[in-house]
Amino acid sequence: MKKKLIEFRNVSFRYTDEGPWVLKNVSFDIYDNEWVAIIGHNGSGKSTIAKLMNGLLFPQEGEILIDGQAVNEETVWNIRRDVGMVFQNPDNQFVGTTVQDDVAFGMENRGFPREVMVHRIRKSLHAVGMEDYLLAEPYRLSGGQKQRVAIAGVLAISPHVLILDEATSMLDPRGRLEIMDTVQSIQKEHDLSLITITHDLNEVVQAERVIVMNKGEIWREATPKEIFSESAALRKIGLDVPFTTIMADELRKCQIPIENEPLN
Ligand code: ADP
């Protein structure tokens, strides 16, 4: 049986005591080596979930367990060794003057020994295809290259979970594809659980499972195929459904077979 790596148990969260609940009674599990996409309209609570997963925020109600350990002020540094995050804007994630300094930063924060750091910098830059850029200045890199370096920085701490929070949204379509390909092969090679947070339905096609958020609540938990068969409902909750999906859905309704997909 697959091991549960992340458990959200009836989690509710609000940013201020008097403010609105931005997550309401959210429960789900994420398993070892699984790729789960979390999608939803802007403001549906996706980023808040990501921040709760690595202890940047704590819930007022409910409980979050990472690898069986409850997330709280005492466990948060252990948790951050387990859960790595890459955010939307690569420029906000750079601190060093060279690529290798940047990759080292997360490890320095967590007190890794120097010899381990040197080895891991090379290994993780190799994993994202940036091994030739050790001494490059981060600000000279393209958006896609910057995100690769940010991913390398996270990989260097050997997390069990990698979260990409809208990490491709500032990239052009080619950059997006490249990052998603890189991440997918990393997930398989490093036995990671991968959580991709996006409002772009194109990015959920290859995930194993999709959690759809709507107004702070889980609207659906299903496979991409099941999710895509509900294009009208997805549009109603504010998601941009790709044209090809709408077409496929319409054709299915008319019983016109789609290539590689038998009607049943
Ligand atoms: P998403 O990632 O799906 O766009 P978020 O988790 O960022 O959604 O936001 C959920 C809700 O919480 C939104 O209504 C947003 O305005 C609100 N919110 C997000 N960050 C803060 C904050 N720092 N202070 C107050 N409200 C916030």
Residues whose N, C-alpha, C, O or C-beta is under 5 A from the ligand:
A	BS01	ADP	Y15 V22 H41 N42 G43 S44 G45 K46 S47 T48
